[in-house]
Amino acid sequence: MKKHKITWKIIMIVLLLILYIYVVYMQSIPDNIVIFEGETINLKTMLGLKVNLIQEDKVIEAISNNSSNVMNSVGKKTAKISLFDNIILKDVNINVLPKTKVIPVGSIAGIKLYTSGVLVVGMSEIQGIDNKKYKPYESTGIEEGDTIISVNSKEIANTEDLVKNVNASSGQEISIKYIHNQKTAECSIKPVQTSNSEYKLGLWVRDSAAGVGTVTFYDPETKSFGALGHGITDIDTEQLIDISSGEFVTTKILNVVKGETGTPGRIQGTVDNQKNIGTIFKNTKFGIYGTVDNISSLNIDSSKEMELALRDEIQTGKATILCSLENGKIDEYEIEIEKIYKDNNYDNKSMLIKVTDKRLLDKTGGIIQGMSGSPIIQNGKFIGAVTHVLVNNPSEGYGVFGDIMLKQMKSVK
């Protein structure tokens, strides 16, 4: 009898383990997939699972681990994942985009971002009118990196709004709504009156950010641009800034600081009194995107339009990048693609690259801050953008695949 009980326990453990594996597998599959015409869709199947590709209510293809699964027809499709072809477990929306042409740019531009609400970047004690120290934010749940979006149900658009509404409380408890880890939360907090008759929360906040970076590409069909290849993060919290709006402006390069081992170089520029280029509509971990209002400010050569390369077309070996180190001038420099991480869709380190052009090494020591977004070209096609520098070896760094940037742009508008 005891032996039978042990056998059943083992069976139950095995069944639960199998169930867990299937649940984890299903959770790993995204609800929406965006790919380009000619790309392979990677939906690995497991024992008992079947994936049918459906378009206009008709099964057009069964996806399996043994087939190539190349998407050669443009349009929206649905991948239905079922158990033993009877129980539907999940629908995955697939959008196959047509092959795209863009114009690689490589010019430096200024970036101005305005947050949705105000970003909490620090906390400090408040000395009250009674000379005692207070921490009104304690036990509220608010942390650095959170975004305050309303006070007493009144929308907070900027720092000025927050100060005005806190002072209007006259020291009475207020209700604050804020974003924490992409979820909305609410708390109560009692402002402290200071010796100069102001009311404070002990929170340091910011509502905007500015900097310079490189424009990667311009899409003439949609009049949109992509830049940087990585997102803009707050200097204090190191978190991606959730923006309500943004401006893209011309910039004046003031100086180029050469990078050395252990100390990244940088392009120093100013965004003051410069011309408008366009509007930024999204800040993502794969770059910033927007629409171009003043194309003449971008110094675009429309004759340089080229196809986006799919990942299978990218090769290790020689390539070039476009970047601007002098006002009004874009140069092309040689690099080497050392490694390609074809299955990487999770961060912007898609390719390991090395600067080999002596001219660029003499000027910058390799990759420097401000060059992020410099378009990478190989065999006459746009393949990606520079994103990172290796601090201990400025001649090396990473680039992001161009297809990731284009998909971000087309899916976030």
N, C-alpha and C positions, 0 to 999 in steps of 0.2 A: 504493500500500500504506500509506504514511504517512498519507494522507488518511483511509483507512478506520479506522486506529487512533485518530486524533483523534475521528472520529465516534462510535466505540464508547465512548471515554472520556466524551464529552459525554452520551451516552445513559445510561451507568452513573451519572454524577453526578446527572443529572435523576431517575433511578429511586431513587437513595439519598435524594435530597432529598424526593421524594414519600413514601417510606417513613418518613422522619424526621417529616414533618408528621403522618402518620397515627398514629405512635407517640406523639407529643406530645399529639395530640388524645385518644387513648385514656387516657393517664395523667391528663389533666385532668378526666376524668369520675369523680366520687366513687363508691365502692362502695355507699353508702347515702344515700338522699335522703328527708328528712321534709318534707312539705308539708301545708297545710290544705285541706280541701274548698273548692273554688272557685278555688284557686290554679292558675296555669299552670306546667307542668313545662317547663323549658328544657333540652332535649337536642338541640342542633343537630346535624344530620346532614351528612355529606360524600359526595362522589361514590362510589358503590359500597357505601356503608354503609346498612343498614336497621335501624330500631328498632321492634320489636313489643312492645306492652304485653300482658303475660300475667297472668291471674288464674285460679286454680284450674285450671291446665294448659290454659287456652283463650286464644287470641289475641282480645283485646277491642278493640284499636285499634292502628293503625300510626301512629307518631309521625313527623311530617315538619316541615320548616321552614315549610311553607305552612299547616299546620293550627293551630288555636288551642291545642290540647293542654291544655285546662282539665280538671282532675281533679274530677269531680262525684260520684264514688262513693267512699265511705269504705272503707278496708281496705288490706291488704298486697298489693302487686303486684310483678311483675318486668319490667324493661325488658331485653329481649334484643337486644344489638347484634351484628349479623352482617355479614359481607362477602359481597355478591352473594346474600344470603338463604340461603347454604349453610354458611359457616364462622362458627361462634359465636365472637365475640371477647371478649365480656364480659357478665356479668349484673349489673344494677344493682337493688338492693332498694329499693323505693319504699313508704313508709308514708304513706298519706293519712289524716290525722287529722280528726275531725269538727270543725265550727265550735265555737269555745270561748268561754265567758263567764268573765270574771274580775271581781274587785272591786279597782279601783285604790285604793292605800292612801295613800302619801305621808307616813307617820310616820317619825321618826328612830329608829334602833335601834342597839344596840351589837353588835359582831362580835368573836368570839374564835375564832381558828383554831389548830389543832394540826397540825403537819406529820407526814407519813409519814417517819419517821427524823428526822435533824437536818440543817438547811440550813447549808452552809458560806457564811459571809458575809464572811470575811476571813482573812488569813494574816499571821503575824509571826514574827520570829526568836525563838528560845528561848535563854535563858542557862542553860547546863548547870551541874551541880554543880562542874565544873572551871573555871567562869567563862568558858568559850568560847561563841561564838554558833553556833547550829545552825538549819538549816531542814529538818527531817525530811520535810516534804511535797514537797520538790524531787524532780523526776523520777518522781513517783508517778502523774501525770496528773490528780490532783484539782485542780479549779479552783473559784473563787467561783461560787456558784449551784448547785453539785452537792449531792446529798443522800446522806448516809451512812446505810445501812440495816442493816449488820451488821458486827460485829467478831468474827473467829475463829468465824464461823457462828452467832454469837449475835445475835438481832434487837435493833436499837437503836430504841427508841420515843421517847426524849427525851434531853436533854443529860446528865441524871444517869446514864442507862445508859452513855453514851459515856465519861464520866469514870471510872465504876466499872470498866469493862472495860479501859480504857487503863492504869489504875493496877494492875490485876490482872496485867498483862503483866510487871511488874517489869523493864521495859526490854528484854524480848525482842521480836523482830520479830513483828508482828501482821498478819493478813490483813484487809483492809477491802473490803467490797463497797459500791459507791455508784452513784448514778444520774447520768449525764452526757448531756445532750441527749436525754433520754427513753430512753436505753439503759443497761443494767446493765453495769458494769465492775468489775474487781477489781484490787487492788494490794497490795503489802507495804510496811510502814512501821515504822521502829524508833523508839519513843517516847524522848524525852530526859528524863533525871532532872534535876530542878531542886534548888536549895539547900534547899528545904523538903521534900525527899524525895517530891515528886509527879512523875508522869510526864506529859509533854505532847507534843502533835503539832504545835503551832504553828498550829492552826486555830481560828478564831473561829466558833462555831456558834450557831444559834437553833432553838428547837422550837415557837415559838408567835408569834402576832401578834394585835394588837387595834386596834380603831378604831371609828368611827361612820359610818353611811351611811343612805340612805333605802330603805324597803321599797317596792317598785314595785307589786306586785299579790299578791292572795291568790286561789288557785283552790279554791273551796268543794267541788268534786267530789273532789279528791285531798287536800285539806287541806295543800296545799303553797304555798310563796311563792317569789317571785323578787325580787331586790334589786340595787341599784347599777348594773346595765347594763354593768359592766366587772368584771374580775377583781381580786382582791387580790394585789398584787405585793410582794416583799420590798423594803424601803426601801433596802437596801444593794446588792443584786444586780439589782434592777428586773426580776426574773423572776417569773412566776406561781408562787404557792406551791402545792405539791402537798400537799394536806391528807389527814390520816387521819380527822379529825373536826372539828366546830366547834359553837359555841353562838351562838344569837341571843338577846340579852337587851335589856330596856328600857334606855334611857339618859336621863340627866338633862342637859338643855342648860344649859351654864354661861354661854356667851357667843356672840355672833355678830359676827365681824370682817368689816367691809365691804371688798369688793374694790375695787382701784384699778388703773389701767392699769399693767401690768408686775408687779403683786403680787396674786395671787388671794386672795380672802377665804376664810373658813372658819367652820364651825360647831364650837364647842368643847363637848365633852360628856364625861361620865364613865360607865364601865361597871361601876364598883365598887358592890357591894351592891344590884344591880338584879335585877328579876324575870326568870325564864326565859320566853322566847317560844317557842323551838323548837330544832331540831337542823339544822345545816348539813350537807348530804351532798355538795355539789360546789362547787368554785371554778373557774369557767371565764372565758375572756376576754370573755364576754358577760354576766357577772353571777354572783352566788352564789345557790344554791338549797337549799331545805330543807323540812322539815315543821314545821307549827305545832302545838305542844302546849298552848299557853295563849292561845287566841284573844282573850280579854278584854284581854290586854296590848297588842294591836295597834291598838286603837281603830278597829275595822272597822265600817263602815256597810253592812250586807248589802243595803240597799235600793239601793245604788249599783252593783250588778252590771251589767256591760255587755259587749257583744260585742267580740271582738278584730277590728280593722279589717285587711283584707288590703291589700297595698301599693297596689293599683290604686285603692283608696278614699281614700288619703291625698292631700291637696291642699296646695299652697302657700297661705299665708294664715293666718287667725286660728286659734288653738288655745289651750288652757290647760294649766297644770301644777298638780299638788298637791304642797305641801311644808309642812314644819313648822319654824317658827323660834321657837316658844314651846312650853314643856312642855304636852302634852295638847291642843294646838290645831293643826289642819290647815287651811290656807287655799288658795284657788284663785286663780291669777294668770294674766294674759293674756300670751301670747307670739305670735310670728309665725314660721311655717315658711317659710324663705327658699328653700331648695333641697331636693330629694328625690333620693337616689341609689338608684333602685329595684333596680338589678342588684347592689348591694353586699351580699355575704354573707360578706365576709372580715374586716371589722372593725366596731367599734361607732360608726362615724361615718356613719350612714344618712341623717341629716337635718341641715341647717344651720338653727339656730334662733336667735331673738333675743327677749330679754325686753323687753316693751313696757309692762308694768304699772308705773305710777309708784310704787305702794306698795312693790313688791319692789325696784325700783331705789333707792328712798330707804333701804330697810333693808339691802340687801346689795350694791348696785352692779351686780347682775345674777346670774350663776351663781357660786356659791361651793362650795368643798370641803365635802362632807357632803350637798349637794343631789343628788349622783349617784344615780340611781335614781328621782328624782321622776317620777311617771307623767305622760305627755302624753295629753291627751284632745282629740278633734276630732269634731264632729257626733255627740256622744253615744256615741262608740266609743273604746276604748283603742287607741292607735296606737304607743306606744313609751315610752322613758324618757330623761331627761337623762343624758349621760355625760361631757361635757368642757366646759371653758370656754376661750375664746380669751384667753390671758394679756394680750395687748395691747388687748383690748376685752372686758371682763368681761360686757357685756350680751349677747354672742354666744357660741355654743358649738355642741355637737353632741348629737344624740339617736340612740338605736338603735331599730330597728324592733321593735315588740312581738312580731311573729311569730317573730323570731329568739330572743327570750327564752323564749317559750312552747315552741318546738321544743327548745331546750336543756333546759328543765325536764323535758319529757316523754321525752327521749331519754337522759338521764343517770341516771335513778333505777335 
